[in-house]
């Protein structure tokens, strides 16, 4: 008779498979004692309690169904099953194919009601053990998090193996990534720059947009401890960047910005159509003449190089003026993190208003009035948040002796970020493209 020897270990920390080897020795000895020919099915470092597919176990069931296997040998029933639903399926299969089941800890005859009862009791006990273990692990995890202790199976980028000590060369890279993001550089471009510099992830791989996003959104960089997606306090390590820097970056990424590929042209998506107010995009006329055109394709289409030159000269004139207000931060103004918390509180209050209205505690007019006031307040806070983060875009120019030379040394992404932070660019239609009217390209200071 051919018997499947099923071997499984839930977690093999060192990858040596010692637990599986111990099971193999005992199960092979049992097969020899019974005169059974054994065929091994091994699921090493795979849990039976999560419901995930166990490849070897699935293959064994297929062989049983096909009649290639007449018996199953395991060290104990809990090596086969940890979930009652899997046990019931196995019982049905064993009954259908008259399957013999032997374990090192004692045989179980699934053809009898007592044997099936014993198997089900063992299965229930195994399931209860899994649930108790899971509860202990969750409580221990929460305790570690509340104490600010780091956690994770892999070394985080920017830290040493102890997950608390900064690795200087990597922490400097992280600070540069935040600076780039806040200056308008896309996540894709950040990833490309890292790969071009030969910087690898902690697993030795290349950077992509998703890994950049995952790293920069992690509150660990700001010295904060997260548990199940919620920040529950300070971590037991020094922050790499300030909490405000992290929150500004997280807010931008949450809003969906900076994720796409880098813009190649200075004003694409920034300049507005002077007729309908839509964003203008890059388009090409016959002869490969690059233009900025209204997305409707009807209102405005102007020579891109001419417009870029006008906007650049206007912005440089602002940057060369002294003092530069945007670079002078108001130390008395609320921090970005404080403003963010205020906005979140108001949004939660808005949600509760709907409940109060449904319960009859507010009239329709009271609901509208309260909603309008809160939405105005949220708009004011969001405007203040934008003002607080504008200086990040201008930071590369701080202290520059030659503003024009510093501007020329910036990437297109950084120039775009500065223009967008300082001004609203509106392109109006003209009657004569060769000799456009003065003021047809409007560069208006962005209002605080």
TORTIBA-43644 format. One record per residue (C-alpha): residue in one letter; y, z, x. Coordinates in pm, whole numbers, padded with zeros to 5 digits, always signed. Last residue first. Layout:
<atoms>
AYZX...
</atoms>
This chain:
<atoms>
X+08310+00103-00229X+08442-00248-00299X+08317-00532-00084X+08608-00711+00079X+08648-01064-00058X+08553-01372+00142X+08646-01670-00076X+08555-02021+00034X+08767-02263-00171X+09069-02063-00058X+09245-02361+00092X+09133-02686-00076X+08855-02885+00089X+08944-03195+00298X+08622-03387+00358X+08462-03242+00047X+08749-03355-00175X+08745-03221-00531X+08615-02880-00434X+08367-02639-00596X+08402-02269-00514X+08194-02066-00268X+08204-01688-00314X+08124-01444-00032X+08129-01074-00120X+08210-00872+00190X+08138-00592+00433X+07772-00496+00387X+07656-00851+00309X+07833-00984+00616X+07682-00712+00834X+07330-00768+00703X+07357-01144+00751X+07468-01094+01111X+07170-00864+01170X+06923-01117+01027X+07081-01406+01219X+07019-01215+01543X+07307-01053+01727X+07434-01156+02071X+07705-01377+01924X+07844-01076+01740X+07863-00871+02060X+08055-01154+02228X+08297-01170+01936X+08338-00791+01929X+08424-00763+02299X+08451-00392+02380X+08163-00298+02147X+08166+00074+02066X+07970+00034+01744X+07856-00324+01698X+07481-00248+01669X+07566+00030+01414X+07721-00206+01160X+07413-00238+00938X+07345+00135+00962X+07707+00208+00866X+07639+00059+00522X+07384+00331+00437X+07634+00592+00315X+07824+00333+00111X+07505+00221-00061X+07419+00579-00148X+07772+00627-00289X+07722+00322-00511X+07386+00461-00623X+07557+00790-00710X+07826+00617-00915X+07563+00409-01100X+07362+00726-01172X+07676+00890-01316X+07746+00590-01537X+07383+00593-01654X+07411+00964-01730X+07726+00924-01939X+07587+00625-02130X+07260+00807-02205X+07442+01116-02334X+07660+00907-02567X+07369+00696-02690X+07147+01000-02756X+07428+01182-02935X+07487+00878-03157X+07115+00854-03240X+07098+01223-03325X+06935+01471-03090X+06685+01754-03150X+06481+01539-03389X+06162+01552-03182X+06189+01181-03103X+06549+01233-02986X+06445+01523-02764X+06165+01311-02616X+06407+01024-02544X+06647+01268-02382X+06367+01390-02153X+06344+01049-01987X+06718+01047-01919X+06689+01393-01764X+06422+01260-01530X+06663+00982-01427X+06940+01237-01373X+06720+01448-01145X+06615+01139-00947X+06981+01042-00895X+07068+01390-00771X+06769+01386-00533X+06879+01051-00390X+07233+01178-00342X+07103+01476-00146X+06882+01253+00072X+07177+01020+00140X+07385+01309+00264X+07685+01422+00062X+08026+01335+00210X+08190+01592+00438X+08093+01404+00754X+08264+01090+00629X+08125+00820+00857X+08372+00603+01047X+08189+00280+01115X+08284+00128+00781X+08648+00216+00843X+08686-00002+01154X+08999+00127+01322X+09111-00117+01440X+09070-00480+01343X+08821-00680+01546X+08551-00638+01282X+08778-00767+01006X+08883-01073+01208X+08519-01126+01297X+08432-01133+00926X+08694-01398+00855X+08588-01612+01152X+08222-01589+01046X+08301-01683+00685X+08493-01994+00788X+08227-02104+01041X+07945-02048+00794X+08127-02255+00531X+08173-02549+00767X+07814-02531+00889X+07675-02525+00534X+07853-02832+00394X+07906-02762+00025X+07701-02804-00294X+07848-02641-00605X+07788-02662-00981X+07485-02864-01088X+07179-02776-00876X+07125-02463-01086X+07045-02272-00767X+07399-02336-00644X+07399-02523-00316X+07466-02435+00046X+07438-02753+00248X+07249-02901+00543X+07304-03273+00601X+06961-03423+00664X+07088-03781+00621X+07057-03755+00248X+07161-03405+00135X+06970-03091+00229X+06958-02760+00045X+06994-02398+00150X+07040-02152-00134X+07335-02009-00325X+07304-01699-00536X+07428-01738-00894X+07787-01651-00990X+07815-01934-01246X+08115-02132-01120X+08208-01986-00779X+07841-01986-00673X+07764-01678-00465X+07692-01652-00092X+07424-01400+00008X+07095-01573-00080X+07142-01824+00202X+07453-01720+00397X+07346-01716+00763X+07049-01947+00760X+06697-01886+00891X+06615-01605+00651X+06330-01390+00785X+06007-01376+00587X+05983-01145+00294X+05961-00768+00283X+06321-00677+00350X+06385-00583-00012X+06132-00465-00271X+06338-00174-00404X+06075+00059-00266X+06143-00093+00077X+06514-00017+00054X+06456+00334-00075X+06202+00403+00199X+06452+00292+00466X+06730+00511+00326X+06487+00802+00290X+06362+00767+00649X+06712+00755+00793X+06814+01057+00583X+06509+01253+00693X+06609+01197+01054X+06382+00999+01285X+06092+01104+01509X+06059+01439+01336X+05925+01740+01529X+05585+01872+01426X+05430+02130+01191X+05534+01930+00887X+05802+02030+00641X+05724+02052+00273X+05525+01925-00024X+05594+01552-00016X+05374+01391-00282X+05133+01100-00235X+04817+01308-00241X+04964+01553+00011X+05261+01461+00229X+05408+01666+00513X+05760+01582+00635X+05872+01551+00998X+06074+01236+00931X+05808+01010+01084X+05546+01192+00874X+05728+01063+00566X+05528+00736+00594X+05727+00446+00453X+05794+00303+00800X+05426+00296+00896X+05297+00143+00574X+05569-00122+00573X+05500-00223+00932X+05127-00235+00857X+05188-00450+00546X+05416-00696+00726X+05164-00762+01002X+05119-00601+01342X+04838-00697+01577X+04535-00477+01636X+04441-00220+01898X+04356+00055+01653X+04675+00246+01735X+04871-00070+01656X+04960-00303+01942X+05281-00375+02132X+05263-00698+02333X+05636-00765+02307X+05572-01078+02098X+05351-00871+01867X+05630-00620+01809X+05884-00896+01745X+05652-01066+01496X+05602-00741+01304X+05976-00677+01288X+06024-01035+01164X+05774-00982+00883X+05939-00652+00791X+06271-00830+00757X+06570-00745+00976X+06860-00624+00761X+07023-00371+00993X+06838-00089+00818X+06508-00257+00905X+06606-00313+01268X+06718+00049+01316X+06397+00174+01152X+06188-00042+01385X+06387+00074+01688X+06318+00437+01602X+05949+00352+01571X+05947+00182+01913X+06103+00491+02069X+05826+00700+01911X+05574+00465+02071X+05701+00499+02431X+05753+00873+02391X+05413+00970+02242X+05534+01258+02026X+05317+01568+02003X+05196+01656+01651X+04897+01429+01578X+04682+01608+01842X+04578+01261+01963X+04936+01182+02065X+05199+01062+01822X+05411+00750+01764X+05138+00558+01585X+04911+00802+01406X+04584+00896+01577X+04300+00835+01335X+04094+01047+01094X+04396+01204+00926X+04566+01539+00891X+04867+01720+01029X+04929+02088+00949X+05239+02175+00747X+05092+02502+00617X+05109+02364+00265X+04920+02056+00383X+04643+02257+00545X+04605+02467+00230X+04600+02155+00013X+04323+02008+00227X+04123+02331+00217X+04150+02337-00163X+04044+01973-00186X+03753+02031+00053X+03631+02334-00141X+03649+02139-00468X+03456+01849-00314X+03188+02085-00184X+03152+02241-00529X+03128+01896-00688X+02868+01776-00437X+02660+02091-00485X+02674+02043-00861X+02546+01687-00816X+02258+01806-00598X+02165+02072-00855X+02173+01812-01131X+01950+01578-00928X+01701+01852-00849X+01688+01937-01218X+01642+01569-01302X+01361+01530-01049X+01184+01840-01183X+01213+01713-01539X+01077+01371-01431X+00777+01538-01267X+00719+01760-01569X+00734+01458-01803X+00476+01273-01595X+00492+00926-01435X+00768+01040-01201X+00520+01239-00994X+00731+01422-00734X+00576+01507-00399X+00705+01788-00179X+00962+01852+00096X+00853+01549+00298X+00896+01335-00009X+00656+01106-00192X+00718+00869-00481X+00456+00625-00611X+00593+00347-00830X+00409+00243-01144X+00635-00065-01167X+00800+00006-01503X+00789+00384-01462X+00945+00368-01116X+01220+00136-01240X+01302+00363-01534X+01303+00669-01304X+01532+00487-01056X+01781+00405-01331X+01778+00768-01442X+01832+00886-01083X+02130+00652-01040X+02297+00802-01348X+02223+01154-01225X+02430+01099-00906X+02327+01244-00572X+02024+01023-00524X+01777+00907-00258X+01849+01154+00022X+01882+01423-00248X+01516+01363-00338X+01402+01484+00004X+01279+01331+00332X+01216+01002+00157X+00906+00791+00086X+00894+00519-00178X+00586+00339-00309X+00462+00003-00434X+00708-00230-00257X+00701-00612-00264X+00676-00613-00644X+01002-00805-00694X+01159-00508-00875X+01064-00281-00584X+01210-00531-00335X+01537-00545-00531X+01551-00164-00544X+01506-00151-00165X+01790-00402-00112X+02023-00182-00321X+01924+00124-00116X+01985-00068+00210X+02331-00184+00097X+02454+00145-00050X+02713+00037-00305X+02983+00292-00375X+02919+00552-00645X+03081+00828-00442X+02789+01074-00432X+02534+00880-00223X+02748+00894+00092X+02697+00643+00373X+02684+00743+00741X+02352+00565+00797X+02194+00373+00512X+01850+00281+00645X+01565+00102+00465X+01242+00110+00666X+00915-00054+00570X+00603+00163+00593X+00237+00074+00557X+00065+00362+00376X-00244+00543+00503X-00144+00871+00344X-00121+01064+00673X+00046+00764+00835X+00311+00755+00561X+00381+01128+00603X+00421+01089+00980X+00669+00805+00923X+00868+01027+00686X+00886+01316+00936X+00989+01101+01233X+01232+00891+01033X+01408+01195+00886X+01475+01330+01236X+01601+00986+01345X+01834+00967+01045X+01984+01303+01140X+02031+01185+01500X+02212+00865+01404X+02421+00856+01723X+02745+00747+01555X+02935+01061+01657X+03046+01168+01310X+02747+01036+01115X+02841+01120+00760X+02621+01099+00451X+02288+01042+00630X+02022+00824+00474X+01664+00714+00538X+01444+00541+00278X+01089+00470+00389X+00969+00200+00151X+00594+00202+00100X+00346-00084+00120X+00000+00000+00000
</atoms>
